[in-house]
């Protein structure tokens, strides 16, 4: 399975996570525990990658919309492995 898009939506106190991914033909069937685990893992790793990119400070606002209610779209690029190792001290 390959994560394509991760969308977070806050609705009335609840968090809705939409996970778009590509899977092979031998992926677990919908509504099975195995499928739920795989999709949860995709969402978790996607969120971890996004947080690492945001912490790296390489964030660009690539779009805005609205007048009194604003929506900004952020693009956070992943930290290259060599820079990450240098930052950690390895």
N, C-alpha and C positions, 0 to 999 in steps of 0.2 A: 504494500500500500504506500502511496506517495501523496503527501499533503499538498494540495493545490491552493487552498484558500481557507482562512480562519476568520470568522466574523463574530465579534462580540456585540451583543445587543442587550441593553439594560431596559427591562420592561416592568414598571411598577414594583420594584424591589426584587425582581428575580433576574438572573443572568441567563441569557439564551446564547449558546455557543453553536454556530453553524460551521460544520466541518465538511469541506469539499475535498475529495480525494479520488485518486485513481487506484483501482485494485485489479488484481489478476482474476482470471476466471475461477481459480480454486480458492478464492477468499471465502470466509465463513458466511453463511446465509444471514439475511436480515433477521433481526429480533432474536439473535442467539447471544449467549453470554460471551462467547469468543469474539464476536463482532463488536460488541459493546466495549470489551477490553481493548481491542485493537484501535478503535476510534478514539477512546479515551486517551490511549498512549499517544496517538497522533496529535490530539489537541494539547496534551501536556507538553510534549516536546516543542510544538509550535509556539506555545506561550513562553516557554523557557528561552527559545531562540530569540523571540521578540524582546523579552526583557534584557537579555544580554546585549542586543543591538542598541536598545535605548540607553543602557548604562554606558555603552561605548561612546555615546555622544554624537554618533554619525547619523543624525536625524534631519530630514529635509521635509518641509511642508510643500507638498506637490499639488495641493488643490484646496480651495475654500469655497464655501457656498453659504448663502443666507445673509440676512441683513441684521435683524435683532437677535435671531437665534443662529449661532454659527456652527458650522461643521467643518473642521479641518481634517484633511487626510494626511497622515504621516507615513513616510517611507523610512524605515530603519534598516540600514544595510548591516549584514552580519559582520562581526569583527573577524578579520582574517586570522587564521590559526597562528601564524607567526607572531602577530601583534598580541594576541591573547596570551601566548606563552611568555612573551616578554613582560606583559603587564602583571602576570601572576608571579613572575620571577623564576620561570623554569627555562 
